[in-house]
Amino acid sequence: MTKLSAHLQNSRLVLDEAPAPSSDPPPLQPGLEDEGEELEEELDLDEEELIQLEAVIEESIQQIERGEGIDAREALAEMWALLK
């Protein structure tokens, strides 16, 4: 199994290291490491920016609940296309 590592940069998810090219993408198993306060410190957000971030996350959750998100397969296909 290939493990991908990424970070947020300018509101975009950026892979830390691109996986080796392959004709067939390996199966992905999503995982989330909770960095808690460490992540908050790394982002270096002031109180207003943190409130804005939380509002954007809440809006994203509501969009998904309303069915406005995209299918995970579609999102992964778009990510794999960027790696080619």
PDB file with one MODEL, atoms N, CA, C and O in Angstrom:
MODEL        1
ATOM      1  N   MET A   1       0.846  -1.170   0.000  1.00  0.00           N
ATOM      2  CA  MET A   1       0.000   0.000   0.000  1.00  0.00           C
ATOM      3  C   MET A   1       0.894   1.236   0.000  1.00  0.00           C
ATOM      4  O   MET A   1       1.896   1.290   0.713  1.00  0.00           O
ATOM      5  N   THR A   2       0.519   2.231  -0.810  1.00  0.00           N
ATOM      6  CA  THR A   2       1.257   3.480  -0.891  1.00  0.00           C
ATOM      7  C   THR A   2       0.686   4.465   0.107  1.00  0.00           C
ATOM      8  O   THR A   2      -0.526   4.680   0.151  1.00  0.00           O
ATOM      9  N   LYS A   3       1.550   5.064   0.908  1.00  0.00           N
ATOM     10  CA  LYS A   3       1.109   6.061   1.876  1.00  0.00           C
ATOM     11  C   LYS A   3       1.460   7.430   1.324  1.00  0.00           C
ATOM     12  O   LYS A   3       2.616   7.699   0.996  1.00  0.00           O
ATOM     13  N   LEU A   4       0.462   8.290   1.222  1.00  0.00           N
ATOM     14  CA  LEU A   4       0.677   9.647   0.747  1.00  0.00           C
ATOM     15  C   LEU A   4       0.657  10.593   1.926  1.00  0.00           C
ATOM     16  O   LEU A   4      -0.129  10.434   2.860  1.00  0.00           O
ATOM     17  N   SER A   5       1.525  11.571   1.871  1.00  0.00           N
ATOM     18  CA  SER A   5       1.590  12.586   2.913  1.00  0.00           C
ATOM     19  C   SER A   5       1.422  13.944   2.245  1.00  0.00           C
ATOM     20  O   SER A   5       2.006  14.198   1.191  1.00  0.00           O
ATOM     21  N   ALA A   6       0.628  14.811   2.853  1.00  0.00           N
ATOM     22  CA  ALA A   6       0.357  16.112   2.249  1.00  0.00           C
ATOM     23  C   ALA A   6       0.213  17.169   3.336  1.00  0.00           C
ATOM     24  O   ALA A   6       0.069  16.857   4.518  1.00  0.00           O
ATOM     25  N   HIS A   7       0.254  18.419   2.909  1.00  0.00           N
ATOM     26  CA  HIS A   7       0.042  19.542   3.821  1.00  0.00           C
ATOM     27  C   HIS A   7      -0.760  20.618   3.106  1.00  0.00           C
ATOM     28  O   HIS A   7      -0.873  20.608   1.881  1.00  0.00           O
ATOM     29  N   LEU A   8      -1.312  21.542   3.875  1.00  0.00           N
ATOM     30  CA  LEU A   8      -2.044  22.659   3.297  1.00  0.00           C
ATOM     31  C   LEU A   8      -1.082  23.793   2.977  1.00  0.00           C
ATOM     32  O   LEU A   8      -0.247  24.165   3.802  1.00  0.00           O
ATOM     33  N   GLN A   9      -1.207  24.338   1.773  1.00  0.00           N
ATOM     34  CA  GLN A   9      -0.390  25.469   1.371  1.00  0.00           C
ATOM     35  C   GLN A   9      -1.284  26.415   0.577  1.00  0.00           C
ATOM     36  O   GLN A   9      -1.808  26.044  -0.473  1.00  0.00           O
ATOM     37  N   ASN A  10      -1.456  27.621   1.071  1.00  0.00           N
ATOM     38  CA  ASN A  10      -2.322  28.602   0.411  1.00  0.00           C
ATOM     39  C   ASN A  10      -3.694  28.015   0.107  1.00  0.00           C
ATOM     40  O   ASN A  10      -4.205  28.148  -1.005  1.00  0.00           O
ATOM     41  N   SER A  11      -4.282  27.368   1.100  1.00  0.00           N
ATOM     42  CA  SER A  11      -5.627  26.766   1.002  1.00  0.00           C
ATOM     43  C   SER A  11      -5.712  25.620   0.001  1.00  0.00           C
ATOM     44  O   SER A  11      -6.805  25.276  -0.447  1.00  0.00           O
ATOM     45  N   ARG A  12      -4.581  25.026  -0.354  1.00  0.00           N
ATOM     46  CA  ARG A  12      -4.578  23.881  -1.273  1.00  0.00           C
ATOM     47  C   ARG A  12      -3.843  22.720  -0.617  1.00  0.00           C
ATOM     48  O   ARG A  12      -2.885  22.912   0.132  1.00  0.00           O
ATOM     49  N   LEU A  13      -4.310  21.513  -0.915  1.00  0.00           N
ATOM     50  CA  LEU A  13      -3.662  20.311  -0.431  1.00  0.00           C
ATOM     51  C   LEU A  13      -2.501  19.990  -1.354  1.00  0.00           C
ATOM     52  O   LEU A  13      -2.698  19.809  -2.556  1.00  0.00           O
ATOM     53  N   VAL A  14      -1.280  19.916  -0.803  1.00  0.00           N
ATOM     54  CA  VAL A  14      -0.074  19.695  -1.594  1.00  0.00           C
ATOM     55  C   VAL A  14       0.604  18.413  -1.111  1.00  0.00           C
ATOM     56  O   VAL A  14       0.893  18.260   0.076  1.00  0.00           O
ATOM     57  N   LEU A  15       0.853  17.495  -2.048  1.00  0.00           N
ATOM     58  CA  LEU A  15       1.556  16.264  -1.690  1.00  0.00           C
ATOM     59  C   LEU A  15       2.983  16.593  -1.279  1.00  0.00           C
ATOM     60  O   LEU A  15       3.648  17.401  -1.927  1.00  0.00           O
ATOM     61  N   ASP A  16       3.458  15.966  -0.199  1.00  0.00           N
ATOM     62  CA  ASP A  16       4.828  16.179   0.244  1.00  0.00           C
ATOM     63  C   ASP A  16       5.812  15.511  -0.703  1.00  0.00           C
ATOM     64  O   ASP A  16       6.905  16.025  -0.937  1.00  0.00           O
ATOM     65  N   GLU A  17       5.424  14.374  -1.241  1.00  0.00           N
ATOM     66  CA  GLU A  17       6.282  13.657  -2.190  1.00  0.00           C
ATOM     67  C   GLU A  17       5.385  12.880  -3.134  1.00  0.00           C
ATOM     68  O   GLU A  17       4.503  12.140  -2.698  1.00  0.00           O
ATOM     69  N   ALA A  18       5.610  13.049  -4.421  1.00  0.00           N
ATOM     70  CA  ALA A  18       4.778  12.355  -5.404  1.00  0.00           C
ATOM     71  C   ALA A  18       5.122  10.864  -5.407  1.00  0.00           C
ATOM     72  O   ALA A  18       6.297  10.502  -5.334  1.00  0.00           O
ATOM     73  N   PRO A  19       4.112   9.999  -5.491  1.00  0.00           N
ATOM     74  CA  PRO A  19       4.384   8.567  -5.564  1.00  0.00           C
ATOM     75  C   PRO A  19       4.983   8.202  -6.917  1.00  0.00           C
ATOM     76  O   PRO A  19       4.848   8.939  -7.894  1.00  0.00           O
ATOM     77  N   ALA A  20       5.640   7.059  -6.955  1.00  0.00           N
ATOM     78  CA  ALA A  20       6.217   6.590  -8.213  1.00  0.00           C
ATOM     79  C   ALA A  20       5.108   6.369  -9.230  1.00  0.00           C
ATOM     80  O   ALA A  20       4.029   5.898  -8.871  1.00  0.00           O
ATOM     81  N   PRO A  21       5.358   6.704 -10.505  1.00  0.00           N
ATOM     82  CA  PRO A  21       4.321   6.502 -11.523  1.00  0.00           C
ATOM     83  C   PRO A  21       3.930   5.032 -11.635  1.00  0.00           C
ATOM     84  O   PRO A  21       4.757   4.137 -11.459  1.00  0.00           O
ATOM     85  N   SER A  22       2.670   4.807 -11.929  1.00  0.00           N
ATOM     86  CA  SER A  22       2.156   3.456 -12.057  1.00  0.00           C
ATOM     87  C   SER A  22       1.042   3.461 -13.091  1.00  0.00           C
ATOM     88  O   SER A  22       0.317   4.447 -13.229  1.00  0.00           O
ATOM     89  N   SER A  23       0.908   2.352 -13.818  1.00  0.00           N
ATOM     90  CA  SER A  23      -0.162   2.293 -14.805  1.00  0.00           C
ATOM     91  C   SER A  23      -1.521   2.176 -14.127  1.00  0.00           C
ATOM     92  O   SER A  23      -2.507   2.721 -14.623  1.00  0.00           O
ATOM     93  N   ASP A  24      -1.585   1.477 -13.006  1.00  0.00           N
ATOM     94  CA  ASP A  24      -2.820   1.355 -12.240  1.00  0.00           C
ATOM     95  C   ASP A  24      -2.598   1.962 -10.859  1.00  0.00           C
ATOM     96  O   ASP A  24      -1.668   1.578 -10.150  1.00  0.00           O
ATOM     97  N   PRO A  25      -3.452   2.909 -10.479  1.00  0.00           N
ATOM     98  CA  PRO A  25      -3.270   3.491  -9.145  1.00  0.00           C
ATOM     99  C   PRO A  25      -3.519   2.449  -8.066  1.00  0.00           C
ATOM    100  O   PRO A  25      -4.440   1.640  -8.185  1.00  0.00           O
ATOM    101  N   PRO A  26      -2.711   2.460  -7.018  1.00  0.00           N
ATOM    102  CA  PRO A  26      -2.915   1.501  -5.935  1.00  0.00           C
ATOM    103  C   PRO A  26      -4.174   1.860  -5.152  1.00  0.00           C
ATOM    104  O   PRO A  26      -4.620   3.007  -5.183  1.00  0.00           O
ATOM    105  N   PRO A  27      -4.739   0.894  -4.460  1.00  0.00           N
ATOM    106  CA  PRO A  27      -5.915   1.217  -3.646  1.00  0.00           C
ATOM    107  C   PRO A  27      -5.513   2.181  -2.540  1.00  0.00           C
ATOM    108  O   PRO A  27      -4.457   2.028  -1.927  1.00  0.00           O
ATOM    109  N   LEU A  28      -6.351   3.166  -2.290  1.00  0.00           N
ATOM    110  CA  LEU A  28      -6.067   4.159  -1.263  1.00  0.00           C
ATOM    111  C   LEU A  28      -6.909   3.885  -0.028  1.00  0.00           C
ATOM    112  O   LEU A  28      -8.084   3.527  -0.122  1.00  0.00           O
ATOM    113  N   GLN A  29      -6.295   4.057   1.112  1.00  0.00           N
ATOM    114  CA  GLN A  29      -7.007   3.949   2.366  1.00  0.00           C
ATOM    115  C   GLN A  29      -6.803   5.265   3.107  1.00  0.00           C
ATOM    116  O   GLN A  29      -5.719   5.519   3.631  1.00  0.00           O
ATOM    117  N   PRO A  30      -7.840   6.106   3.154  1.00  0.00           N
ATOM    118  CA  PRO A  30      -7.680   7.399   3.790  1.00  0.00           C
ATOM    119  C   PRO A  30      -7.404   7.263   5.281  1.00  0.00           C
ATOM    120  O   PRO A  30      -7.907   6.353   5.940  1.00  0.00           O
ATOM    121  N   GLY A  31      -6.621   8.153   5.785  1.00  0.00           N
ATOM    122  CA  GLY A  31      -6.314   8.190   7.208  1.00  0.00           C
ATOM    123  C   GLY A  31      -6.134   9.631   7.630  1.00  0.00           C
ATOM    124  O   GLY A  31      -5.760  10.477   6.818  1.00  0.00           O
ATOM    125  N   LEU A  32      -6.392   9.913   8.875  1.00  0.00           N
ATOM    126  CA  LEU A  32      -6.266  11.273   9.375  1.00  0.00           C
ATOM    127  C   LEU A  32      -5.542  11.219  10.700  1.00  0.00           C
ATOM    128  O   LEU A  32      -5.945  10.509  11.621  1.00  0.00           O
ATOM    129  N   GLU A  33      -4.476  11.975  10.782  1.00  0.00           N
ATOM    130  CA  GLU A  33      -3.755  12.084  12.033  1.00  0.00           C
ATOM    131  C   GLU A  33      -4.169  13.386  12.684  1.00  0.00           C
ATOM    132  O   GLU A  33      -4.046  14.449  12.077  1.00  0.00           O
ATOM    133  N   ASP A  34      -4.652  13.317  13.898  1.00  0.00           N
ATOM    134  CA  ASP A  34      -5.098  14.502  14.615  1.00  0.00           C
ATOM    135  C   ASP A  34      -3.902  15.149  15.280  1.00  0.00           C
ATOM    136  O   ASP A  34      -3.346  14.622  16.244  1.00  0.00           O
ATOM    137  N   GLU A  35      -3.511  16.304  14.752  1.00  0.00           N
ATOM    138  CA  GLU A  35      -2.366  17.012  15.308  1.00  0.00           C
ATOM    139  C   GLU A  35      -2.800  18.066  16.325  1.00  0.00           C
ATOM    140  O   GLU A  35      -1.957  18.699  16.961  1.00  0.00           O
ATOM    141  N   GLY A  36      -4.098  18.253  16.477  1.00  0.00           N
ATOM    142  CA  GLY A  36      -4.640  19.140  17.493  1.00  0.00           C
ATOM    143  C   GLY A  36      -3.974  20.498  17.550  1.00  0.00           C
ATOM    144  O   GLY A  36      -3.902  21.211  16.549  1.00  0.00           O
ATOM    145  N   GLU A  37      -3.488  20.849  18.727  1.00  0.00           N
ATOM    146  CA  GLU A  37      -2.900  22.170  18.941  1.00  0.00           C
ATOM    147  C   GLU A  37      -1.647  22.383  18.097  1.00  0.00           C
ATOM    148  O   GLU A  37      -1.347  23.515  17.715  1.00  0.00           O
ATOM    149  N   GLU A  38      -0.907  21.304  17.800  1.00  0.00           N
ATOM    150  CA  GLU A  38       0.299  21.456  16.982  1.00  0.00           C
ATOM    151  C   GLU A  38      -0.044  22.024  15.612  1.00  0.00           C
ATOM    152  O   GLU A  38       0.660  22.899  15.109  1.00  0.00           O
ATOM    153  N   LEU A  39      -1.121  21.532  15.005  1.00  0.00           N
ATOM    154  CA  LEU A  39      -1.536  22.033  13.707  1.00  0.00           C
ATOM    155  C   LEU A  39      -1.956  23.488  13.812  1.00  0.00           C
ATOM    156  O   LEU A  39      -1.611  24.299  12.954  1.00  0.00           O
ATOM    157  N   GLU A  40      -2.701  23.824  14.863  1.00  0.00           N
ATOM    158  CA  GLU A  40      -3.150  25.200  15.056  1.00  0.00           C
ATOM    159  C   GLU A  40      -1.946  26.138  15.190  1.00  0.00           C
ATOM    160  O   GLU A  40      -1.949  27.236  14.633  1.00  0.00           O
ATOM    161  N   GLU A  41      -0.922  25.709  15.925  1.00  0.00           N
ATOM    162  CA  GLU A  41       0.284  26.525  16.081  1.00  0.00           C
ATOM    163  C   GLU A  41       1.027  26.649  14.752  1.00  0.00           C
ATOM    164  O   GLU A  41       1.535  27.721  14.423  1.00  0.00           O
ATOM    165  N   GLU A  42       1.091  25.557  13.988  1.00  0.00           N
ATOM    166  CA  GLU A  42       1.791  25.565  12.704  1.00  0.00           C
ATOM    167  C   GLU A  42       1.121  26.511  11.721  1.00  0.00           C
ATOM    168  O   GLU A  42       1.792  27.192  10.946  1.00  0.00           O
ATOM    169  N   LEU A  43      -0.216  26.549  11.755  1.00  0.00           N
ATOM    170  CA  LEU A  43      -0.942  27.434  10.857  1.00  0.00           C
ATOM    171  C   LEU A  43      -0.757  28.897  11.237  1.00  0.00           C
ATOM    172  O   LEU A  43      -0.883  29.777  10.385  1.00  0.00           O
ATOM    173  N   ASP A  44      -0.461  29.167  12.493  1.00  0.00           N
ATOM    174  CA  ASP A  44      -0.206  30.519  12.985  1.00  0.00           C
ATOM    175  C   ASP A  44      -1.359  31.461  12.630  1.00  0.00           C
ATOM    176  O   ASP A  44      -1.151  32.515  12.028  1.00  0.00           O
ATOM    177  N   LEU A  45      -2.575  31.068  13.009  1.00  0.00           N
ATOM    178  CA  LEU A  45      -3.759  31.856  12.722  1.00  0.00           C
ATOM    179  C   LEU A  45      -4.112  32.719  13.925  1.00  0.00           C
ATOM    180  O   LEU A  45      -4.030  32.274  15.070  1.00  0.00           O
ATOM    181  N   ASP A  46      -4.505  33.957  13.652  1.00  0.00           N
ATOM    182  CA  ASP A  46      -5.018  34.769  14.754  1.00  0.00           C
ATOM    183  C   ASP A  46      -6.469  34.358  15.007  1.00  0.00           C
ATOM    184  O   ASP A  46      -7.014  33.526  14.282  1.00  0.00           O
ATOM    185  N   GLU A  47      -7.086  34.930  16.021  1.00  0.00           N
ATOM    186  CA  GLU A  47      -8.431  34.509  16.417  1.00  0.00           C
ATOM    187  C   GLU A  47      -9.442  34.693  15.288  1.00  0.00           C
ATOM    188  O   GLU A  47     -10.284  33.821  15.071  1.00  0.00           O
ATOM    189  N   GLU A  48      -9.371  35.810  14.567  1.00  0.00           N
ATOM    190  CA  GLU A  48     -10.310  36.067  13.471  1.00  0.00           C
ATOM    191  C   GLU A  48     -10.130  35.050  12.339  1.00  0.00           C
ATOM    192  O   GLU A  48     -11.114  34.561  11.783  1.00  0.00           O
ATOM    193  N   GLU A  49      -8.875  34.731  11.996  1.00  0.00           N
ATOM    194  CA  GLU A  49      -8.609  33.759  10.937  1.00  0.00           C
ATOM    195  C   GLU A  49      -9.090  32.366  11.336  1.00  0.00           C
ATOM    196  O   GLU A  49      -9.594  31.613  10.503  1.00  0.00           O
ATOM    197  N   LEU A  50      -8.931  32.028  12.613  1.00  0.00           N
ATOM    198  CA  LEU A  50      -9.388  30.730  13.099  1.00  0.00           C
ATOM    199  C   LEU A  50     -10.911  30.644  13.021  1.00  0.00           C
ATOM    200  O   LEU A  50     -11.450  29.599  12.657  1.00  0.00           O
ATOM    201  N   ILE A  51     -11.605  31.719  13.356  1.00  0.00           N
ATOM    202  CA  ILE A  51     -13.066  31.758  13.253  1.00  0.00           C
ATOM    203  C   ILE A  51     -13.489  31.591  11.797  1.00  0.00           C
ATOM    204  O   ILE A  51     -14.451  30.880  11.505  1.00  0.00           O
ATOM    205  N   GLN A  52     -12.768  32.250  10.877  1.00  0.00           N
ATOM    206  CA  GLN A  52     -13.084  32.124   9.448  1.00  0.00           C
ATOM    207  C   GLN A  52     -12.864  30.695   8.968  1.00  0.00           C
ATOM    208  O   GLN A  52     -13.680  30.158   8.219  1.00  0.00           O
ATOM    209  N   LEU A  53     -11.769  30.079   9.394  1.00  0.00           N
ATOM    210  CA  LEU A  53     -11.479  28.692   9.005  1.00  0.00           C
ATOM    211  C   LEU A  53     -12.575  27.760   9.498  1.00  0.00           C
ATOM    212  O   LEU A  53     -13.043  26.902   8.750  1.00  0.00           O
ATOM    213  N   GLU A  54     -12.985  27.919  10.743  1.00  0.00           N
ATOM    214  CA  GLU A  54     -14.037  27.078  11.296  1.00  0.00           C
ATOM    215  C   GLU A  54     -15.349  27.284  10.530  1.00  0.00           C
ATOM    216  O   GLU A  54     -16.095  26.328  10.319  1.00  0.00           O
ATOM    217  N   ALA A  55     -15.635  28.518  10.113  1.00  0.00           N
ATOM    218  CA  ALA A  55     -16.856  28.799   9.345  1.00  0.00           C
ATOM    219  C   ALA A  55     -16.807  28.107   7.982  1.00  0.00           C
ATOM    220  O   ALA A  55     -17.816  27.573   7.523  1.00  0.00           O
ATOM    221  N   VAL A  56     -15.639  28.115   7.335  1.00  0.00           N
ATOM    222  CA  VAL A  56     -15.486  27.460   6.029  1.00  0.00           C
ATOM    223  C   VAL A  56     -15.653  25.949   6.179  1.00  0.00           C
ATOM    224  O   VAL A  56     -16.294  25.306   5.348  1.00  0.00           O
ATOM    225  N   ILE A  57     -15.082  25.393   7.226  1.00  0.00           N
ATOM    226  CA  ILE A  57     -15.221  23.951   7.460  1.00  0.00           C
ATOM    227  C   ILE A  57     -16.688  23.602   7.714  1.00  0.00           C
ATOM    228  O   ILE A  57     -17.196  22.618   7.177  1.00  0.00           O
ATOM    229  N   GLU A  58     -17.365  24.406   8.529  1.00  0.00           N
ATOM    230  CA  GLU A  58     -18.786  24.161   8.808  1.00  0.00           C
ATOM    231  C   GLU A  58     -19.613  24.251   7.532  1.00  0.00           C
ATOM    232  O   GLU A  58     -20.492  23.418   7.315  1.00  0.00           O
ATOM    233  N   GLU A  59     -19.351  25.244   6.682  1.00  0.00           N
ATOM    234  CA  GLU A  59     -20.067  25.380   5.416  1.00  0.00           C
ATOM    235  C   GLU A  59     -19.811  24.161   4.529  1.00  0.00           C
ATOM    236  O   GLU A  59     -20.728  23.676   3.868  1.00  0.00           O
ATOM    237  N   SER A  60     -18.578  23.665   4.510  1.00  0.00           N
ATOM    238  CA  SER A  60     -18.253  22.473   3.722  1.00  0.00           C
ATOM    239  C   SER A  60     -19.050  21.269   4.208  1.00  0.00           C
ATOM    240  O   SER A  60     -19.556  20.487   3.402  1.00  0.00           O
ATOM    241  N   ILE A  61     -19.160  21.121   5.508  1.00  0.00           N
ATOM    242  CA  ILE A  61     -19.928  20.009   6.072  1.00  0.00           C
ATOM    243  C   ILE A  61     -21.392  20.134   5.655  1.00  0.00           C
ATOM    244  O   ILE A  61     -22.019  19.144   5.278  1.00  0.00           O
ATOM    245  N   GLN A  62     -21.932  21.344   5.721  1.00  0.00           N
ATOM    246  CA  GLN A  62     -23.326  21.554   5.322  1.00  0.00           C
ATOM    247  C   GLN A  62     -23.529  21.270   3.833  1.00  0.00           C
ATOM    248  O   GLN A  62     -24.556  20.711   3.451  1.00  0.00           O
ATOM    249  N   GLN A  63     -22.570  21.646   2.991  1.00  0.00           N
ATOM    250  CA  GLN A  63     -22.670  21.356   1.557  1.00  0.00           C
ATOM    251  C   GLN A  63     -22.722  19.852   1.320  1.00  0.00           C
ATOM    252  O   GLN A  63     -23.512  19.377   0.503  1.00  0.00           O
ATOM    253  N   ILE A  64     -21.899  19.116   2.017  1.00  0.00           N
ATOM    254  CA  ILE A  64     -21.895  17.659   1.872  1.00  0.00           C
ATOM    255  C   ILE A  64     -23.230  17.089   2.318  1.00  0.00           C
ATOM    256  O   ILE A  64     -23.782  16.208   1.658  1.00  0.00           O
ATOM    257  N   GLU A  65     -23.757  17.588   3.440  1.00  0.00           N
ATOM    258  CA  GLU A  65     -25.047  17.103   3.934  1.00  0.00           C
ATOM    259  C   GLU A  65     -26.173  17.409   2.946  1.00  0.00           C
ATOM    260  O   GLU A  65     -27.153  16.667   2.876  1.00  0.00           O
ATOM    261  N   ARG A  66     -26.038  18.510   2.175  1.00  0.00           N
ATOM    262  CA  ARG A  66     -27.048  18.855   1.180  1.00  0.00           C
ATOM    263  C   ARG A  66     -26.824  18.105  -0.133  1.00  0.00           C
ATOM    264  O   ARG A  66     -27.588  18.273  -1.083  1.00  0.00           O
ATOM    265  N   GLY A  67     -25.782  17.281  -0.187  1.00  0.00           N
ATOM    266  CA  GLY A  67     -25.504  16.513  -1.399  1.00  0.00           C
ATOM    267  C   GLY A  67     -24.770  17.306  -2.463  1.00  0.00           C
ATOM    268  O   GLY A  67     -24.788  16.928  -3.634  1.00  0.00           O
ATOM    269  N   GLU A  68     -24.128  18.391  -2.083  1.00  0.00           N
ATOM    270  CA  GLU A  68     -23.431  19.244  -3.044  1.00  0.00           C
ATOM    271  C   GLU A  68     -21.959  18.889  -3.211  1.00  0.00           C
ATOM    272  O   GLU A  68     -21.245  19.558  -3.956  1.00  0.00           O
ATOM    273  N   GLY A  69     -21.498  17.847  -2.529  1.00  0.00           N
ATOM    274  CA  GLY A  69     -20.103  17.438  -2.667  1.00  0.00           C
ATOM    275  C   GLY A  69     -19.907  16.587  -3.912  1.00  0.00           C
ATOM    276  O   GLY A  69     -20.869  16.238  -4.596  1.00  0.00           O
ATOM    277  N   ILE A  70     -18.653  16.255  -4.200  1.00  0.00           N
ATOM    278  CA  ILE A  70     -18.388  15.360  -5.318  1.00  0.00           C
ATOM    279  C   ILE A  70     -18.037  13.981  -4.761  1.00  0.00           C
ATOM    280  O   ILE A  70     -17.555  13.850  -3.636  1.00  0.00           O
ATOM    281  N   ASP A  71     -18.286  12.979  -5.562  1.00  0.00           N
ATOM    282  CA  ASP A  71     -17.998  11.603  -5.200  1.00  0.00           C
ATOM    283  C   ASP A  71     -16.496  11.432  -4.957  1.00  0.00           C
ATOM    284  O   ASP A  71     -15.676  12.017  -5.664  1.00  0.00           O
ATOM    285  N   ALA A  72     -16.146  10.633  -3.958  1.00  0.00           N
ATOM    286  CA  ALA A  72     -14.734  10.409  -3.632  1.00  0.00           C
ATOM    287  C   ALA A  72     -13.971   9.835  -4.825  1.00  0.00           C
ATOM    288  O   ALA A  72     -12.814  10.190  -5.050  1.00  0.00           O
ATOM    289  N   ARG A  73     -14.614   8.953  -5.589  1.00  0.00           N
ATOM    290  CA  ARG A  73     -13.937   8.378  -6.760  1.00  0.00           C
ATOM    291  C   ARG A  73     -13.579   9.468  -7.765  1.00  0.00           C
ATOM    292  O   ARG A  73     -12.498   9.452  -8.353  1.00  0.00           O
ATOM    293  N   GLU A  74     -14.502  10.419  -7.956  1.00  0.00           N
ATOM    294  CA  GLU A  74     -14.246  11.526  -8.875  1.00  0.00           C
ATOM    295  C   GLU A  74     -13.091  12.396  -8.367  1.00  0.00           C
ATOM    296  O   GLU A  74     -12.220  12.797  -9.139  1.00  0.00           O
ATOM    297  N   ALA A  75     -13.095  12.677  -7.076  1.00  0.00           N
ATOM    298  CA  ALA A  75     -12.016  13.491  -6.501  1.00  0.00           C
ATOM    299  C   ALA A  75     -10.671  12.780  -6.644  1.00  0.00           C
ATOM    300  O   ALA A  75      -9.675  13.406  -7.009  1.00  0.00           O
ATOM    301  N   LEU A  76     -10.636  11.480  -6.360  1.00  0.00           N
ATOM    302  CA  LEU A  76      -9.388  10.727  -6.481  1.00  0.00           C
ATOM    303  C   LEU A  76      -8.929  10.651  -7.935  1.00  0.00           C
ATOM    304  O   LEU A  76      -7.733  10.738  -8.210  1.00  0.00           O
ATOM    305  N   ALA A  77      -9.865  10.491  -8.864  1.00  0.00           N
ATOM    306  CA  ALA A  77      -9.504  10.440 -10.279  1.00  0.00           C
ATOM    307  C   ALA A  77      -8.864  11.767 -10.705  1.00  0.00           C
ATOM    308  O   ALA A  77      -7.887  11.782 -11.454  1.00  0.00           O
ATOM    309  N   GLU A  78      -9.422  12.867 -10.225  1.00  0.00           N
ATOM    310  CA  GLU A  78      -8.847  14.188 -10.541  1.00  0.00           C
ATOM    311  C   GLU A  78      -7.430  14.313  -9.951  1.00  0.00           C
ATOM    312  O   GLU A  78      -6.534  14.854 -10.599  1.00  0.00           O
ATOM    313  N   MET A  79      -7.231  13.817  -8.733  1.00  0.00           N
ATOM    314  CA  MET A  79      -5.897  13.888  -8.115  1.00  0.00           C
ATOM    315  C   MET A  79      -4.892  13.027  -8.884  1.00  0.00           C
ATOM    316  O   MET A  79      -3.760  13.451  -9.114  1.00  0.00           O
ATOM    317  N   TRP A  80      -5.306  11.813  -9.282  1.00  0.00           N
ATOM    318  CA  TRP A  80      -4.404  10.947 -10.038  1.00  0.00           C
ATOM    319  C   TRP A  80      -4.048  11.576 -11.391  1.00  0.00           C
ATOM    320  O   TRP A  80      -2.915  11.446 -11.855  1.00  0.00           O
ATOM    321  N   ALA A  81      -5.008  12.252 -12.019  1.00  0.00           N
ATOM    322  CA  ALA A  81      -4.753  12.909 -13.306  1.00  0.00           C
ATOM    323  C   ALA A  81      -3.690  13.992 -13.141  1.00  0.00           C
ATOM    324  O   ALA A  81      -2.890  14.214 -14.050  1.00  0.00           O
ATOM    325  N   LEU A  82      -3.673  14.656 -12.010  1.00  0.00           N
ATOM    326  CA  LEU A  82      -2.667  15.698 -11.772  1.00  0.00           C
ATOM    327  C   LEU A  82      -1.264  15.111 -11.609  1.00  0.00           C
ATOM    328  O   LEU A  82      -0.274  15.792 -11.874  1.00  0.00           O
ATOM    329  N   LEU A  83      -1.174  13.863 -11.178  1.00  0.00           N
ATOM    330  CA  LEU A  83       0.126  13.232 -10.953  1.00  0.00           C
ATOM    331  C   LEU A  83       0.746  12.690 -12.235  1.00  0.00           C
ATOM    332  O   LEU A  83       1.941  12.396 -12.270  1.00  0.00           O
ATOM    333  N   LYS A  84      -0.052  12.557 -13.281  1.00  0.00           N
ATOM    334  CA  LYS A  84       0.448  11.978 -14.529  1.00  0.00           C
ATOM    335  C   LYS A  84       1.217  12.974 -15.325  1.00  0.00           C
ATOM    336  O   LYS A  84       1.710  12.653 -16.407  1.00  0.00           O
TER     337      LYS A  84
ENDMDL
END
